[in-house]
């Protein structure tokens, strides 16, 4: 495949990807990419996903986060990978594709799930109120906003469950007091969708700004204590990423990503894996587990999704890609670059130096950061339970 063929190759894909190519890479008129995006529920991946929804209950695979009866089978107690077929995942994926929620709204999905969906962790908890896992609750917040459900309790829940470092960790139930890259990124995404949909609040924007600082001070991929790579997964380019963090994925929701000085004073820039000579990006990793159908290529093959989402374009002045509520939180990935990841100067002190117009600009000037961690709400008193996703420190 010659480099000049990459765009044609990307256009010859499912509508869920093609519309983003038309908008982000080709700068097509809105009527062009909007028409392509409107096809998602009616053909290809979107239509296939909708076909698996139970019309009576609104559920996928009969369960909220796991398929119905999953834990009844002994062999599932230590599976090779989590199944990705239950309701929360089956909502998250088309939302992230930018699918119009209208077909799901017409099916009264939000109300059906409020009645029939029960968290496997604790069936007494209302589905749209979330449960105890940060990553699960992040998906629930974004999915609920997408469908018009009442998820107003979840932003307060996130404020009450922040770590002192400014981020989040799904293992807080096991006593962890350290933030997690994975959990923090997932919550950041959800809070951004919430802000786009509702306008947010000064307190929520301040919390999001501090969580961004948590990642930026670690240069998106390194331990604050030693400056070493936090784990091999930060350089894994994979699609679909599910809840997994990578340095490139971490850069997209942030106002500016770049190099910073480590504890020993040396500059260590973020260095995501490079594209192939033909301009494509390879699938580097796959998460095991049952799926309804495959949406990308095996490991080692050129991935259209990663080629679209990889750093590219220009990022003058620290500008960032902006997801929008109407697209379910899908960002314009075309404005993030490898050079921006490598060459931006260190971040200034907390609360200062945000690029013009950034919603966190000035938010920390009049809101104390640490008292946010002490906010208590009825949602903070949920019963204990184990984590459902991997959360390295």
C-alpha positions in Angstrom: 0.0 0.0 0.0 1.5 3.3 -1.1 1.1 6.3 1.3 -1.1 8.0 -1.3 -3.5 5.1 -0.9 -4.0 5.5 2.8 -7.0 7.9 2.7 -8.7 5.8 0.0 -8.1 2.7 2.2 -9.6 4.5 5.2 -12.6 5.6 3.2 -13.3 2.0 2.2 -14.4 1.2 5.7 -17.5 1.0 7.9 -19.6 4.2 8.2 -18.6 4.4 11.9 -15.0 5.1 10.8 -15.5 6.6 7.4 -17.5 9.7 8.6 -14.5 10.6 10.9 -12.1 10.3 7.9 -14.4 12.6 5.9 -14.6 15.2 8.7 -11.2 15.0 10.3 -8.8 14.2 7.4 -10.6 15.5 4.4 -12.5 18.4 5.9 -15.5 17.6 4.0 -18.7 19.7 4.3 -20.9 18.8 7.2 -23.6 17.5 5.0 -21.2 14.9 3.6 -19.9 13.4 6.9 -23.2 13.8 8.7 -24.9 11.7 6.0 -22.3 9.0 6.4 -22.6 9.1 10.2 -26.4 8.8 9.8 -25.8 5.4 8.1 -24.2 3.8 11.2 -27.4 2.5 12.8 -28.7 1.1 9.5 -25.7 -0.8 8.1 -22.4 -2.4 9.1 -21.2 -2.4 12.7 -23.9 -0.2 14.1 -26.8 -2.2 12.6 -25.2 -5.5 13.7 -24.8 -4.2 17.3 -28.4 -3.1 17.4 -29.5 -6.5 16.2 -28.2 -8.1 19.4 -30.3 -5.9 21.8 -33.2 -7.6 23.5 -36.3 -5.6 22.4 -38.1 -6.3 25.6 -35.5 -5.5 28.3 -33.1 -3.3 26.3 -30.2 -5.5 27.5 -27.4 -7.0 25.5 -26.5 -10.6 26.5 -28.9 -10.3 29.4 -26.6 -8.5 31.7 -25.4 -5.1 32.8 -21.6 -5.5 32.7 -21.3 -9.3 32.2 -23.6 -11.6 30.3 -26.4 -13.2 32.2 -25.3 -16.3 34.2 -21.6 -15.6 33.4 -20.5 -16.3 37.0 -22.6 -19.5 37.2 -20.1 -21.4 35.1 -16.9 -22.4 37.0 -14.8 -22.0 33.9 -15.6 -18.3 33.8 -14.0 -17.6 37.1 -10.6 -17.5 35.4 -11.4 -16.8 31.8 -8.7 -15.8 29.2 -10.4 -12.4 28.9 -13.5 -10.6 29.9 -16.6 -10.8 27.6 -17.3 -7.6 25.8 -20.9 -8.4 24.9 -23.0 -7.2 27.8 -25.0 -3.9 27.9 -22.5 -1.4 29.2 -19.9 -2.4 26.5 -22.6 -2.7 23.8 -23.7 0.9 24.5 -20.2 2.3 24.9 -18.9 1.1 21.6 -21.5 2.7 19.2 -21.5 5.8 21.3 -17.7 6.1 20.7 -18.3 5.5 17.0 -20.5 8.7 17.0 -23.7 6.8 16.3 -26.9 8.8 16.5 -28.7 7.5 19.6 -32.1 8.1 18.0 -32.8 4.4 17.3 -32.1 3.5 20.9 -34.2 6.4 22.2 -37.0 5.2 20.0 -36.7 1.8 21.6 -37.0 3.5 25.1 -33.7 2.0 26.0 -32.9 4.2 28.9 -36.2 3.4 30.7 -36.0 -0.3 29.9 -32.5 -0.5 31.4 -33.6 1.5 34.5 -36.2 -1.3 35.0 -34.4 -4.4 33.9 -30.6 -3.8 34.2 -29.0 -4.9 37.5 -25.4 -4.6 38.4 -23.7 -7.9 38.9 -21.7 -6.4 41.7 -24.9 -5.4 43.6 -28.3 -5.9 42.0 -29.9 -3.4 44.4 -28.1 -0.5 42.8 -29.9 1.4 40.0 -28.3 0.9 36.7 -28.1 4.7 35.8 -26.8 5.4 39.3 -23.7 3.3 38.6 -21.9 0.9 41.0 -18.5 1.1 42.7 -16.0 0.8 39.8 -14.7 4.1 38.4 -14.3 2.8 34.8 -17.8 1.3 34.8 -19.3 4.5 36.2 -17.5 6.6 33.6 -19.0 4.5 30.8 -22.4 4.7 32.5 -22.2 8.5 32.8 -21.3 9.0 29.2 -23.8 6.4 28.0 -26.6 7.9 30.1 -26.0 11.4 28.8 -26.0 10.0 25.3 -29.4 8.4 25.8 -31.0 11.1 28.0 -31.0 9.1 31.2 -30.8 10.6 34.6 -27.2 10.2 35.6 -27.0 13.3 37.7 -25.7 11.4 40.8 -22.5 10.2 39.0 -20.5 13.5 38.7 -20.9 13.9 42.5 -19.8 10.3 43.0 -16.6 11.0 41.0 -15.8 14.1 43.1 -16.2 12.0 46.2 -13.9 9.2 45.1 -10.9 11.1 43.9 -7.4 10.1 45.1 -5.2 12.7 46.8 -3.0 12.7 43.7 -5.9 14.1 41.7 -6.9 11.0 39.7 -9.0 7.9 40.2 -8.5 4.2 40.8 -11.0 1.4 40.4 -9.2 -0.4 43.2 -10.2 2.1 45.8 -12.5 -0.5 47.2 -9.5 -2.7 47.9 -7.9 0.1 49.9 -5.7 1.7 47.2 -5.0 5.4 47.7 -3.0 5.8 44.5 -4.4 7.0 41.3 -4.4 4.8 38.2 -3.7 5.9 34.6 -6.5 3.6 33.3 -9.2 4.8 35.7 -8.2 8.5 35.5 -8.4 8.5 31.7 -11.8 6.9 31.6 -13.2 9.3 34.2 -11.7 12.3 32.3 -13.4 11.2 29.1 -16.7 10.9 30.9 -16.4 14.3 32.7 -15.6 15.9 29.4 -18.7 14.4 27.8 -20.7 15.6 30.8 -19.3 19.1 30.4 -20.1 19.2 26.7 -23.7 18.0 27.4 -24.6 20.0 30.4 -22.0 22.8 30.8 -20.6 21.1 33.8 -19.8 23.0 37.0 -16.8 24.9 38.4 -16.1 22.1 40.9 -16.2 19.4 38.3 -14.0 21.4 35.9 -11.5 21.9 38.7 -11.4 18.2 39.4 -10.9 17.5 35.7 -8.1 20.0 35.5 -6.3 18.4 38.5 -6.7 14.9 36.9 -5.2 16.2 33.7 -2.3 17.5 35.7 -1.9 14.0 37.3 -1.3 12.6 33.8 0.7 15.5 32.4 3.1 15.6 35.4 3.9 12.0 34.6 4.3 12.8 30.9 1.4 10.5 30.1 3.5 7.3 30.6 6.0 7.5 33.5 6.1 7.0 37.2 6.4 10.2 39.2 8.8 8.6 41.6 11.4 7.2 39.2 10.6 8.6 35.8 10.4 5.0 34.5 7.7 3.7 32.1 4.7 2.8 34.2 4.0 -0.3 32.2 4.3 -1.8 28.7 0.7 -1.0 28.0 1.4 2.7 27.6 3.0 2.0 24.2 0.4 -0.5 23.0 -1.6 0.8 20.2 -4.8 -1.3 20.1 -8.3 -1.1 18.9 -10.8 -1.4 20.4 -9.0 -0.2 23.6 -11.9 -0.8 26.0 -10.7 0.6 29.3 -7.0 0.3 28.6 -4.7 3.3 28.8 -2.1 4.2 26.3 0.0 7.4 26.0 -1.6 8.3 22.6 -5.1 7.7 24.0 -4.2 9.8 27.1 -3.1 12.7 24.9 -6.4 13.2 23.1 -8.5 14.5 26.0 -5.8 16.8 27.3 -5.2 20.5 26.5 -1.6 19.9 25.8 0.7 16.9 26.0 4.4 16.9 25.8 7.7 16.3 27.5 8.4 17.3 31.1 11.2 16.9 33.6 11.5 13.8 35.6 12.5 13.6 39.3 16.2 13.6 38.3 15.7 16.8 36.2 16.1 15.2 32.8 13.6 15.8 30.0 11.9 12.6 28.9 9.4 13.2 26.1 6.5 11.0 25.2 7.5 8.8 22.2 4.5 6.9 20.8 5.3 4.1 18.3 5.8 5.4 14.7 3.6 4.7 11.7 4.7 2.3 9.0 6.5 3.7 6.0 3.2 3.5 4.0 1.5 5.7 6.6 -0.5 3.0 8.4 -0.4 2.0 12.0 -0.3 -1.6 13.1 -2.5 -3.3 15.6 -0.1 -3.9 18.5 -2.3 -5.8 20.9 -5.7 -7.3 21.3 -7.7 -7.8 24.5 -9.0 -11.4 24.7 -12.7 -12.1 25.4 -15.9 -12.8 23.6 -17.3 -10.2 21.2 -20.4 -10.0 19.1 -18.2 -9.5 16.0 -14.8 -8.2 15.1 -14.4 -4.5 14.3 -10.7 -4.4 13.6 -7.7 -6.4 12.4 -5.6 -9.0 14.1 -2.3 -8.1 15.8 0.4 -7.2 13.3 -1.9 -6.0 10.5 -2.5 -2.4 9.5 -5.4 -1.0 11.5 -7.7 1.6 9.9 -8.9 2.7 13.4 -5.4 3.2 14.7 -4.3 4.9 11.5 -7.2 7.4 11.9 -6.7 8.0 15.6 -2.9 8.2 15.6 -1.2 11.5 16.3 -1.2 13.7 13.1 -1.8 17.2 11.8 -0.8 20.3 13.6 -1.3 21.4 17.2 -0.3 25.0 17.4 -0.4 26.7 20.7 -1.3 23.5 22.6 -4.8 23.2 21.1 -6.5 19.9 21.4 -9.1 17.8 19.8 -12.6 18.5 21.0 -15.2 15.8 21.5 -18.8 17.0 21.3 -21.9 15.8 23.1 -23.7 15.4 19.8 -21.1 12.9 18.6 -21.2 10.9 21.8 -17.8 12.3 22.9 -15.9 11.5 19.7 -12.9 13.8 19.3 -11.4 15.4 16.3 -8.2 13.5 16.3 -6.6 15.3 13.4 -5.2 18.1 15.5 -2.9 16.0 17.7 0.7 15.4 16.5 3.8 13.4 17.3 5.7 16.6 17.3 3.3 18.0 19.9 3.7 15.0 22.0 7.5 15.3 21.9 8.2 19.0 21.7 5.9 20.9 24.0 7.5 22.5 27.0 6.8 21.3 30.6 3.5 22.1 32.0 3.3 25.2 34.3 2.2 24.9 38.0 -1.2 23.6 38.7 -4.1 25.8 37.5 -1.9 28.1 35.3 -1.0 28.2 31.7 -4.0 26.5 30.1 -4.4 27.3 26.4 -6.9 30.1 25.7 -10.5 29.1 25.9 -9.8 25.9 27.8 -12.7 25.2 30.2 -10.3 24.6 33.1 -8.6 27.9 32.7 -8.9 29.8 36.0 -11.1 27.1 37.5 -8.6 26.4 40.3 -8.1 30.0 41.2 -11.1 30.2 43.5 -11.9 26.5 44.3 -9.7 24.6 46.8 -8.6 21.4 45.2 -8.2 19.0 48.2 -11.6 19.6 49.9 -13.2 18.1 46.8 -11.8 14.7 47.9 -13.8 15.0 51.1 -17.2 15.6 49.5 -19.7 13.1 50.8 -22.9 12.1 49.1 -25.3 9.2 49.5 -23.6 7.6 46.5 -20.3 7.6 48.4 -21.7 5.1 50.9 -22.1 2.2 48.5 -21.2 -1.3 49.8 -17.7 -2.6 49.1 -16.8 -4.8 46.2 -13.8 -5.8 44.0 -12.5 -4.0 41.0 -13.4 -5.0 37.5 -10.5 -3.6 35.5 -6.7 -3.6 35.7 -5.3 -0.5 37.4 -1.5 -0.3 37.7 -0.2 2.6 39.8 
